Amino acid sequence: HPTINYHHPDPECDLDYVPNEPRKAKIDICLSNSFGFGGTNASIVLKRI
């Protein structure tokens, strides 16, 4: 999924953002973080086999 609502990049923070539209890519490993109120947090790492 793209990074939404990203319109003004900071030139001093040179990262490979994917702003406002998706980019096709073959993903072998991914990390998904979910942060909730009150400390309800979870992370999952998935790897293609």
C-alpha positions as a LaTeX table, in Angstrom:
\begin{tabular}{lrrr}
\hline
Residue & $x$ (\AA) & $y$ (\AA) & $z$ (\AA) \\
\hline
His1 & 0.00 & 0.00 & 0.00 \\
Pro2 & 1.26 & 3.49 & $-0.72$ \\
Thr3 & 2.11 & 6.16 & 1.83 \\
Ile4 & $-1.04$ & 8.32 & 1.70 \\
Asn5 & $-1.21$ & 12.10 & 2.26 \\
Tyr6 & 2.52 & 12.52 & 1.67 \\
His7 & 2.92 & 15.72 & $-0.35$ \\
His8 & 6.00 & 17.59 & 0.94 \\
Pro9 & 9.13 & 15.41 & 1.30 \\
Asp10 & 11.86 & 16.56 & 3.66 \\
Pro11 & 15.10 & 16.78 & 1.62 \\
Glu12 & 17.12 & 15.86 & 4.72 \\
Cys13 & 15.23 & 12.57 & 5.14 \\
Asp14 & 16.17 & 10.75 & 1.93 \\
Leu15 & 14.22 & 7.48 & 2.15 \\
Asp16 & 12.61 & 5.43 & $-0.62$ \\
Tyr17 & 9.02 & 6.51 & 0.01 \\
Val18 & 6.11 & 5.21 & $-2.07$ \\
Pro19 & 3.91 & 8.32 & $-1.97$ \\
Asn20 & 0.26 & 8.45 & $-3.04$ \\
Glu21 & 0.26 & 5.52 & $-5.49$ \\
Pro22 & 1.24 & 1.86 & $-5.27$ \\
Arg23 & 4.43 & 0.39 & $-6.72$ \\
Lys24 & 4.60 & $-3.16$ & $-8.06$ \\
Ala25 & 7.28 & $-5.23$ & $-6.34$ \\
Lys26 & 8.04 & $-8.84$ & $-5.48$ \\
Ile27 & 8.07 & $-8.95$ & $-1.70$ \\
Asp28 & 9.82 & $-11.87$ & 0.01 \\
Ile29 & 9.67 & $-10.63$ & 3.61 \\
Cys30 & 7.30 & $-8.08$ & 5.14 \\
Leu31 & 6.61 & $-6.58$ & 8.56 \\
Ser32 & 3.23 & $-5.27$ & 9.69 \\
Asn33 & 2.90 & $-3.27$ & 12.91 \\
Ser34 & $-0.39$ & $-2.35$ & 14.58 \\
Phe35 & $-0.47$ & 0.11 & 17.47 \\
Gly36 & $-3.59$ & 0.69 & 19.55 \\
Phe37 & $-4.63$ & 2.85 & 22.46 \\
Gly38 & $-3.86$ & 1.48 & 25.91 \\
Gly39 & $-0.87$ & $-0.57$ & 24.81 \\
Thr40 & $-2.70$ & $-3.00$ & 22.54 \\
Asn41 & 0.12 & $-3.58$ & 20.05 \\
Ala42 & 1.00 & $-6.38$ & 17.64 \\
Ser43 & 3.59 & $-7.14$ & 14.97 \\
Ile44 & 3.82 & $-9.93$ & 12.43 \\
Val45 & 6.67 & $-10.85$ & 10.08 \\
Leu46 & 5.84 & $-12.92$ & 7.01 \\
Lys47 & 8.34 & $-14.67$ & 4.72 \\
Arg48 & 7.68 & $-16.28$ & 1.37 \\
Ile49 & 8.69 & $-19.96$ & 1.27 \\
\hline
\end{tabular}
